[in-house]
Structure formats: structure tokens, C-alpha cells
Amino acid sequence: MTREPRRTIAQHADDALALVRPTPTAPVPLDAAVGSVLAADVVSALDAPPFDASAMDGYAVRSADVAGATTVSPVVLRVVGDVAAGDPGGAGPGPGEAVRIMTGAPVPAGADVVVPVERTSTGRFAPGATGGAPTTVAIHDASRRHVRPRGEDVRRGDVVVAAGVVLTARHVSVAAAAGHATVTVHRAPRVAVLSTGSELVAAGTAPGPGRIPDSNSVLLAASARAAGADVVRRGGVGDAAGALVTALDGVLAAFDGAAPDLLVSTGGVSAGAFDVVREVLDGATRAGTPWESAVTDARLVAVGMQPGKPQGLARWRGIPWLALPGNPVSAFVSFELFVRPALDRLRGVPEPRRALVGRVAGEGWPSPAGREQLVLVRHTAPDGTEVVPAGRAREPRPGETPTRGSGSHRVSALAHADAVAVVPADVTAVEPGDAVRVLLLD
């Protein structure tokens, strides 16, 4: 296993991305495509509109017949037919004639103007069939065409949705309008989440002495699902190498017999005597361990960040494995910085790295020299430009010093944060009014 000098966040993010490749692609129905990443351009199979269409309810007429028509000097035409939306079109008006037409209906041959019903003697159309239709109509104003020409919006062969976008309802609507029932997308990544620690009990279980609820596996599994992955969660793996090996092998076929695309674990990567992930990764270079051949490309690294310094990555039987630290805030920011971009690459997002945006610190806080600091923050200003550290500020008990929720174990900050401030390694204090860069949370 490789141990290296301290890495930057950017370097470790690059290493995490290098482990994964986009998932295979397949056509899926439009109803199932929202949230997936489009793998191939959607090319229109149709002109849109597919024919010259009426933009108004009114009368289709020949412009030569209605030139100069006004309220004072209307032109009277004979009504010879009707065209509704969905009709094939039919015969058009001849000289001195008009055809009733509804919005979206094909403009009949010979007509080149649609006069809105409000600008005629009819005033409005009564609901129902054509029995009460007038036999003549006076045209008061034909100064605008009110015709949507064929192909005005899209021409057959145009790219209407480009590959690489995360599909929304708007995109699949455009694909449907362009003549498609399916789109080609990347398969959702299959992610197995494991939390390690003999102190963990399942959420909702009374912890007992020395035990704590397993919130990390719930956090990471939910985060991965929200990022578009299919997830299997295995929480509370004990601090024994054999237990972790069994759990890792157990999730390899957890997706109906299919292998996961990514393993994500939390805990056990630091320097403690019972840090089980470190023990298993160390076993990749120790002859005689039962799992010696299972681990490849193993690396335990110190990343210059606070929190989240100890990180690991490897392949377990060929499956990429990102090993995160166990403190809740450390696990969360590690997911946002390293796991989420890896998931985006698996999903086929062309640029998986997330951009930081500028904000202003509403209050100050200290920052460690030599490490990039990651602070859970929340927006406070109405214009959305000011942030302050997140975390529930409770009244201190007698003898306590007031604190904010900035430690890596302070889970309350997760409930209040809507961004992560990234403070450069050469900054030792953030002062009120300082410019800060933040990673926005979904």
C-alpha cells in the first residue's frame, strides 16, 4: 500500500475521479429518464411545428381578400368550412371565402392569414359543434398573419437536447415533441455504502454504554441516492478485519447479482489501534493475509484539509473503493468533495468537478495554518451573499465555555448548513466582511 506526503484537496479529488469511468448506456422510456444523464444527442425527427399552424382561434383567409379591412370598412366573406386541431387540413378558402380555424390546426391550402375571432363580427366562438357557425363573417383587422410556419421552432435533424445534461421534465418534453419515445442515458451508478465501528448500533436502537447510533451510513446512502445512484447500505461493520472483508464481499452481488460501481466506507482510516479499513488496506502488501489478492491500488493519504485529513482509496476485487473518515462532518464534506464528483463521472456528467461561488463572511472564525478549512455555513442576508458558521447555538451549562457547531463530530451543524466554506491553507483567520468561497449544497 502506498503512503504519500500530504495531498491537497484537488489532488485527492483527481485521484478519486481517476478510479471511475462512466457507466454503460441504454435507451430508456421518457417517463423513466428524468434525473439521468443524457448519453447521446437528441436529434429531432420532425419539423416543429410539423405544418403551417394557426396561432389563434379565428378564420383562415387569403390576404388578397382582406387587404385594408378595418372596423369602419370591414370585408365580408362567406364561411365555407371548419378546421379543428387534429384535422388533416382539408380544402382551403377560395376568393371571397373564409374557413373557421382553431389554435394549432393546420392552415388549409390557399390561406395565408388567420384573423383572430375577436377581430371579426363573430366576436367569439360558442362551445360545441359547428351547427351554430355563421355563414358569413365581417373581417375588421387582418394586419397580422397569426400563422406558425412549419419548422419555425425546430427543423428535422436539429439537436434539441445535447448529450451530457441531467435530464429534467423540460428536456423529456422536448424529446417527445421532437418525435422520440426513448432517450439514451447512462445507467444509474450502483453504490455500496458501509460504515465501520464496533461502537455503532442501527438507527432507532437504544445505544447502550459506549455505543452511538450509526448516522454515517444513513447520511452517505441518502446523499448518494440524492446524487442519482442506486444504493445498498451495510451499516455497523465491526472493527475486525474479517468482518470488513466479509461485508465487502457481501455487497459485491447485492444489486440482484450485479457488482457495484463504487464502494464507499466511513471510519477506520486514521491511526487508531482498531482502525479496520487501514488494517485491510495494509494487508494488500503483507503476504499471507486472506484478502491479500483482493486489494489493489491501495493508498492511505493525509489530505491537507480540516476536517477530513485521513482518506483512503483502493480497488476491492476490481471495484473502486473510497474510504472516508468516520466523524460525521468529516464524512459529509468528504462525500461532497470526493464521492459526489466520482458519482457524477459514473453518471456521465462531462465536468464532474463542482465550482465554488463567492460569498461574504457575516462573522469571523479561526482557521488552521497549512490546511484548507471546510466550514459548514448558512446564508443569512436576504440577498444571499452573507454566510455564517452553521450549528445550533445552545445555552452553555454552568462552567461550560460557549461553542459553535464547527467540530467534525457536531452533527447539529448538518441540519442548519446550506453551503461549505472552503478557506485557503494560508489563511489563519476569517474576519467579518472577508470574501469567502463556498460550495453550495443541494
Secondary structure, DSSP 8 states (H G I E B T S, - for coil): -EE-S-B-HHHHHHHHHHT-----EEEEEGGGTTTSBB-S-EE-SS-BSSS-EESSSEEEE-HHHHTT--SSS-EEEEEEEEE-TT--------TTEEEEE-TT-B--TT--EEEEGGGBTT-S--SS-GGG--SEEEE----S--EE-TTSSB-TT-EEE-TT-B--HHHHHHHHHTT-SEEEEE---EEEEEEE-TTEE-TTS---TT-EE--HHHHHHHHHHHTT-EEEEEEEE-SSHHHHHHHHHHTTTTBTTB--SEEEEES--SSSTT-HHHHHHHGGGSTT-TTTTTEEEEEEEEBSEES--EEEEEEETTEEEEEE-SSHHHHHHHIIIIIHHHHHHHHT-S--S---EEEEESS-EE--TTSEEEEEEEE-STTS-EEEE-S------TT-----S-STT-THHHHH-SEEEEE-TT--EE-TT-EEEEEE--
